[in-house]
Amino acid sequence: MDADVSTQVSVGKKFYKGELSGIPLRIEVGERDVLKNQLVIANRVTKEKIQLPFDFSDGIVDEHTNMEQLVDNLEDILKATQRFMVRNY
């Protein structure tokens, strides 16, 4: 698991780097996603993107969370995402 939280590189360049590295799944969490209470899972192989409901109100992430805090909570986010995927797919 790797999280790219740098702000010096554009999102597109980050995605391109992941493509070159062969990363099969990408979890996207942006400001709009937090406001919509969702995560976006992108499958590199099938090009499918799934918007997963995610309750950010449980304290994992809120409007005051910075990227370092988000990375610290990434394990909780991944576990919740895995539970959702197992239940629904």
Secondary structure by P-SEA (a helix, b strand, c coil): ccccccccccaaaaaaaaaaacccbbbbbcaaaaaacbbbbbbccccbbbbbbbccccccccccccaaaaaaaaaaaaaaaaaaaaacc
